[in-house]
Amino acid sequence: MTLLFGVLYHAGHGVEQDHVHANTLLRQAIAADSNNAGALANLGNSYLEGLAVEKSVTTALSFYQRAADLGHAAALRNIAVAYRQGEVGPGRCCSPRK
């Protein structure tokens, strides 16, 4: 339920948009269940876009990788997009995982 509310607060659906509160809810969801792939992926989105956190492709990819390892397809797609756009790879912010 915490994940759902985090997503709603990010989008502003039915509530006033509040990225700080959304990120807090997503972190709570991860604290309650470290295998919450949806919360991990959505927190990755926050870092990728700089939504109430310092924008960081490296941190976003870390969250995406954790979510992808748990089978989250959108997180895996986001990693692929980062590679395709040249944000990741040799000589960039992040090196491929070994």
MARBA-3410 file (N, C-alpha, C, O; in Angstrom, 1 decimal):
98
0.8,-1.2,0.0,0.0,0.0,0.0,0.9,1.3,0.0,0.5,2.3,-0.6 ~ 2.0,1.2,0.7,2.9,2.4,0.8,3.4,2.7,-0.6,3.6,3.9,-1.0 ~ 3.8,1.6,-1.4,4.2,1.9,-2.8,3.2,2.6,-3.6,3.5,3.6,-4.3 ~ 1.9,2.2,-3.5,0.8,2.8,-4.2,0.7,4.3,-3.9,0.6,5.1,-4.8 ~ 0.8,4.6,-2.6,0.6,6.0,-2.2,1.9,6.8,-2.7,1.7,8.0,-3.0
3.0,6.2,-2.6,4.2,6.9,-3.2,4.1,7.2,-4.6,4.4,8.4,-5.0 ~ 3.5,6.3,-5.4,3.3,6.6,-6.8,2.3,7.7,-7.0,2.4,8.5,-7.8 ~ 1.2,7.6,-6.2,0.1,8.6,-6.3,0.7,10.0,-6.0,0.3,11.0,-6.6 ~ 1.5,10.1,-4.9,2.0,11.4,-4.6,3.0,11.9,-5.6,3.0,13.1,-5.8 ~ 3.7,11.1,-6.3,4.6,11.5,-7.3,3.8,12.1,-8.5,4.1,13.1,-9.0
2.7,11.4,-8.8,1.9,11.8,-10.0,0.9,12.9,-9.7,0.5,13.6,-10.5 ~ 0.6,13.0,-8.4,-0.5,14.0,-8.0,-1.9,13.5,-8.3,-2.8,14.3,-8.6 ~ -2.1,12.2,-8.3,-3.4,11.6,-8.6,-4.2,11.5,-7.3,-3.9,10.7,-6.5 ~ -5.2,12.3,-7.2,-6.1,12.3,-6.0,-5.5,12.9,-4.8,-6.2,13.0,-3.8 ~ -4.3,13.3,-4.9,-3.6,14.0,-3.8,-2.8,15.2,-4.4,-2.5,15.2,-5.6
-2.4,16.1,-3.6,-1.5,17.2,-4.1,-0.1,16.6,-4.3,0.4,15.8,-3.5 ~ 0.4,16.9,-5.5,1.7,16.3,-5.9,2.8,16.7,-4.8,2.9,17.9,-4.5 ~ 3.5,15.8,-4.3,4.5,16.0,-3.3,5.6,15.0,-3.4,5.5,13.9,-2.9 ~ 6.7,15.3,-4.1,7.8,14.4,-4.4,8.6,14.0,-3.1,9.0,12.9,-3.0 ~ 8.7,15.0,-2.2,9.4,14.6,-0.9,8.6,13.5,-0.2,9.2,12.6,0.2
7.3,13.7,0.0,6.5,12.7,0.7,6.5,11.4,-0.1,6.6,10.3,0.5 ~ 6.4,11.5,-1.4,6.5,10.3,-2.3,7.7,9.5,-2.0,7.7,8.3,-1.9 ~ 8.9,10.2,-2.0,10.2,9.5,-1.8,10.2,8.9,-0.4,10.8,7.8,-0.2 ~ 9.7,9.6,0.6,9.6,9.0,1.9,8.8,7.7,2.0,9.2,6.8,2.6 ~ 7.7,7.7,1.3,6.8,6.5,1.3,7.5,5.4,0.5,7.4,4.2,1.0
8.2,5.7,-0.5,8.9,4.7,-1.3,10.1,4.1,-0.4,10.3,2.9,-0.4 ~ 10.8,4.9,0.3,11.8,4.4,1.2,11.2,3.6,2.3,11.8,2.6,2.7 ~ 10.1,3.9,2.8,9.4,3.1,3.9,9.0,1.8,3.3,9.1,0.8,4.0 ~ 8.5,1.8,2.1,8.2,0.5,1.4,9.4,-0.4,1.3,9.3,-1.6,1.5 ~ 10.5,0.2,0.9,11.8,-0.6,0.8,12.3,-1.1,2.2,12.8,-2.2,2.3
12.1,-0.2,3.2,12.5,-0.6,4.5,11.7,-1.8,5.0,12.2,-2.6,5.7 ~ 10.4,-1.8,4.7,9.5,-2.9,5.1,9.8,-4.1,4.4,9.6,-5.2,4.9 ~ 10.2,-4.0,3.1,10.5,-5.2,2.3,11.6,-4.8,1.3,11.3,-4.1,0.2 ~ 12.8,-5.2,1.5,13.9,-4.8,0.7,13.8,-5.4,-0.7,14.5,-5.0,-1.6 ~ 12.9,-6.3,-0.9,12.6,-6.9,-2.2,11.4,-6.3,-3.0,10.8,-6.9,-3.8
11.0,-5.1,-2.6,9.9,-4.4,-3.2,10.4,-3.8,-4.5,10.9,-2.6,-4.5 ~ 10.4,-4.5,-5.6,10.9,-4.1,-6.9,10.3,-2.8,-7.4,10.9,-2.0,-7.9 ~ 9.0,-2.7,-7.2,8.3,-1.5,-7.6,8.7,-0.2,-6.9,8.9,0.8,-7.5 ~ 8.9,-0.3,-5.6,9.4,0.8,-4.8,10.9,1.2,-5.2,11.2,2.3,-5.4 ~ 11.7,0.1,-5.5,13.1,0.4,-5.9,13.1,1.1,-7.2,13.8,2.0,-7.4
12.3,0.6,-8.2,12.3,1.2,-9.5,11.8,2.6,-9.5,12.3,3.5,-10.1 ~ 10.7,2.9,-8.7,10.2,4.2,-8.6,11.1,5.2,-7.9,11.2,6.3,-8.3 ~ 11.9,4.7,-6.9,12.9,5.6,-6.3,14.0,5.8,-7.3,14.6,6.9,-7.3 ~ 14.3,4.8,-8.1,15.3,5.1,-9.2,14.8,6.2,-10.1,15.6,7.0,-10.5 ~ 13.5,6.2,-10.4,13.0,7.3,-11.3,13.2,8.7,-10.6,13.5,9.6,-11.3
13.0,8.7,-9.3,13.2,10.0,-8.6,14.6,10.5,-8.8,14.8,11.7,-9.0 ~ 15.6,9.6,-8.7,17.0,10.0,-8.8,17.3,10.3,-10.3,18.1,11.2,-10.5 ~ 16.7,9.6,-11.2,17.0,9.9,-12.6,16.5,11.3,-13.0,17.1,12.0,-13.7 ~ 15.3,11.6,-12.5,14.7,12.9,-12.8,15.0,14.0,-11.8,14.8,15.2,-12.1 ~ 15.7,13.7,-10.7,16.0,14.7,-9.7,14.7,15.2,-9.0,14.6,16.4,-8.7
13.8,14.3,-8.7,12.5,14.7,-8.0,12.7,14.7,-6.5,12.6,13.6,-5.9 ~ 12.9,15.8,-5.9,13.1,16.1,-4.5,14.4,15.4,-4.0,14.5,15.2,-2.7 ~ 15.3,15.0,-4.9,16.6,14.4,-4.5,17.6,15.0,-5.5,17.2,15.4,-6.6 ~ 18.9,14.9,-5.2,19.9,15.4,-6.1,19.9,14.4,-7.3,20.0,13.2,-7.1 ~ 19.8,14.9,-8.5,19.8,14.1,-9.7,21.1,13.3,-9.8,22.1,13.8,-9.7
20.9,11.9,-9.9,22.1,11.1,-10.0,21.8,9.8,-10.8,21.0,9.0,-10.4 ~ 22.4,9.8,-12.0,22.2,8.6,-12.9,22.8,7.4,-12.2,22.2,6.3,-12.3 ~ 23.9,7.5,-11.5,24.5,6.4,-10.9,23.6,5.8,-9.8,23.4,4.6,-9.7 ~ 23.0,6.7,-9.0,22.1,6.2,-7.9,20.8,5.6,-8.6,20.4,4.5,-8.1 ~ 20.3,6.2,-9.6,19.1,5.7,-10.3,19.4,4.3,-10.8,18.6,3.4,-10.6
20.5,4.1,-11.4,20.9,2.8,-12.0,21.1,1.8,-10.9,20.8,0.6,-11.1 ~ 21.6,2.2,-9.8,21.7,1.2,-8.7,20.3,0.7,-8.2,20.2,-0.5,-8.0 ~ 19.4,1.6,-8.1,18.0,1.2,-7.7,17.4,0.4,-8.8,16.8,-0.7,-8.6 ~ 17.6,0.8,-10.1,17.1,0.0,-11.2,17.6,-1.4,-11.3,16.9,-2.4,-11.5 ~ 18.9,-1.5,-11.0,19.6,-2.8,-11.0,19.0,-3.7,-10.0,18.7,-4.9,-10.2
18.8,-3.2,-8.8,18.2,-4.0,-7.7,16.8,-4.5,-8.1,16.5,-5.6,-7.8 ~ 16.0,-3.6,-8.7,14.7,-3.9,-9.1,14.7,-4.9,-10.2,13.9,-5.9,-10.3 ~ 15.6,-4.7,-11.2,15.7,-5.6,-12.3,16.1,-7.0,-11.9,15.6,-8.0,-12.4 ~ 17.0,-7.1,-10.9,17.4,-8.4,-10.3,16.2,-9.1,-9.7,16.3,-10.4,-9.6 ~ 15.2,-8.4,-9.3,14.0,-9.0,-8.8,12.9,-9.2,-9.8,11.8,-9.7,-9.5
13.3,-9.0,-11.1,12.3,-9.3,-12.2,11.5,-8.1,-12.6,10.5,-8.3,-13.4 ~ 11.8,-6.9,-12.2,11.0,-5.7,-12.6,11.4,-5.3,-14.1,12.5,-4.8,-14.3 ~ 10.5,-5.6,-15.0,10.8,-5.4,-16.4,11.0,-3.9,-16.8,11.9,-3.6,-17.6 ~ 10.3,-3.0,-16.2,10.5,-1.6,-16.5,11.8,-1.1,-16.0,12.5,-0.2,-16.7 ~ 12.3,-1.6,-14.9,13.6,-1.2,-14.4,14.7,-1.7,-15.4,15.7,-1.0,-15.7
14.5,-2.9,-15.9,15.5,-3.4,-16.9,15.5,-2.6,-18.2,16.5,-2.3,-18.7 ~ 14.3,-2.2,-18.6,14.2,-1.3,-19.7,14.9,0.0,-19.5,15.6,0.6,-20.4 ~ 14.7,0.6,-18.3,15.4,1.9,-18.0,16.9,1.7,-18.0,17.6,2.7,-18.4 ~ 17.4,0.6,-17.6,18.9,0.3,-17.7,19.3,0.3,-19.2,20.3,0.9,-19.5 ~ 18.5,-0.4,-20.0,18.8,-0.5,-21.4,18.8,0.9,-22.1,19.7,1.2,-22.9
17.8,1.7,-21.7,17.7,3.1,-22.3,19.0,3.9,-21.9,19.5,4.6,-22.7 ~ 19.4,3.7,-20.6,20.6,4.5,-20.2,21.8,4.1,-21.0,22.6,4.9,-21.4 ~ 22.0,2.8,-21.3,23.1,2.3,-22.1,22.9,2.9,-23.6,23.9,3.4,-24.1 ~ 21.7,2.8,-24.1,21.5,3.3,-25.5,21.8,4.8,-25.6,22.3,5.2,-26.6 ~ 21.4,5.5,-24.6,21.6,7.0,-24.6,23.0,7.4,-24.3,23.4,8.6,-24.3
23.9,6.4,-23.9,25.3,6.7,-23.6,25.5,7.2,-22.3,26.6,7.7,-22.0 ~ 24.5,7.1,-21.4,24.7,7.6,-20.0,25.5,6.6,-19.2,26.0,6.9,-18.1 ~ 25.7,5.3,-19.7,26.3,4.3,-18.9,27.3,3.6,-19.9,27.1,3.5,-21.1 ~ 28.4,3.1,-19.3,29.3,2.4,-20.1,30.7,2.9,-19.9,31.0,3.7,-19.1 ~ 31.7,2.3,-20.6,33.1,2.7,-20.5,33.2,4.2,-20.7,32.8,4.8,-21.7
33.9,4.8,-19.8,34.2,6.2,-19.9,33.0,7.1,-19.5,33.1,8.3,-19.5 ~ 31.9,6.5,-19.0,30.8,7.3,-18.6,30.6,7.2,-17.1,31.6,6.8,-16.4 ~ 29.5,7.6,-16.5,29.3,7.6,-15.1,29.4,6.2,-14.4,29.8,6.1,-13.3 ~ 29.0,5.2,-15.1,29.0,3.9,-14.5,29.6,2.9,-15.5,29.5,3.1,-16.7 ~ 30.2,1.9,-14.9,30.7,0.8,-15.8,29.8,-0.4,-15.8,29.0,-0.5,-14.8
29.8,-1.2,-16.8,28.9,-2.4,-16.8,29.2,-3.2,-15.6,30.3,-3.3,-15.1 ~ 28.1,-3.9,-15.1,28.3,-4.7,-13.9,29.1,-6.0,-14.3,28.9,-6.5,-15.4 ~ 29.9,-6.4,-13.4,30.8,-7.6,-13.7,30.3,-8.8,-13.0,30.8,-9.9,-13.1
END
